[in-house]
Amino acid sequence: MVKRWERNAILPYLDLQIHQLETGVEIPIHIIGDAIFPDTSDIDTTEATRKTSRPLADRVLQLAWMIFHQAIRDEETKQAGKK
């Protein structure tokens, strides 16, 4: 899985997404593609970002939210049992 994240530049993509949220500056996808795939000249970085990095990053975030929400529910259940 780590190799897939590395190959598809998931962490750099997420980093730029967070940067956009924090600054309110929208970065065009072609700029993101060029930034996260800097040493790539044999592929269309915009399409690679759109077809691989973005969907995989979205799945990672969905899974993270599911885990986070489950942890909250577990803690609430635990606290309710103590009352």
Secondary structure, 3 states (H helix, E strand, C coil): CHHHHHHCCHHHHHHHHHHHHHHCCCCCHHHHHHHHCCCCCCCCHHHHHHHHHHHHHHHHHHHHHHHHHHHHHHHHHHHHHHC
